[in-house]
């Protein structure tokens, strides 16, 4: 599995609408609106890099309310207890 965090900037006032659509996207495990330079942070789990690309580029970046994204691949994970 490929895990990543996608940091998203939305059009002003569109965070809630974007969050609702992004949350329905295949591969999205968790999505939250946040404070700071980004409006939404999304945790994505996909089978491979091709699937990750489809999720980020075709599903998230194509939303007209999304202005910018940054994808951060997870290198190590420690199981939560």
WOKA-V382151 format. One record per pair of residues at least 4 apart in sequence whose C-alpha atoms are under 6 Angstrom apart, sorted by the first residue. I is the first residue (numbers start at 1). J is the second residue. If there is no record, write none. Layout:
i = <I | I>
j = <J | J>
//
This chain:
i = <1 | 1 | 2 | 2 | 2 | 2 | 3 | 3 | 3 | 4 | 4 | 4 | 4 | 4 | 5 | 5 | 5 | 5 | 6 | 6 | 6 | 6 | 7 | 7 | 7 | 7 | 8 | 8 | 8 | 8 | 8 | 9 | 9 | 9 | 9 | 10 | 10 | 10 | 11 | 15 | 18 | 19 | 27 | 27 | 27 | 28 | 29 | 29 | 30 | 30 | 31 | 31 | 32 | 32 | 33 | 33 | 34 | 34 | 46 | 46 | 53 | 54 | 55 | 56 | 57 | 58>
j = <46 | 47 | 45 | 46 | 47 | 48 | 44 | 45 | 74 | 43 | 44 | 72 | 73 | 74 | 42 | 43 | 71 | 72 | 41 | 42 | 70 | 71 | 40 | 41 | 69 | 70 | 38 | 39 | 40 | 68 | 69 | 38 | 39 | 67 | 68 | 65 | 66 | 67 | 65 | 19 | 22 | 23 | 44 | 45 | 46 | 44 | 43 | 44 | 42 | 43 | 41 | 42 | 40 | 41 | 39 | 40 | 39 | 40 | 51 | 52 | 57 | 58 | 59 | 60 | 61 | 62>
//
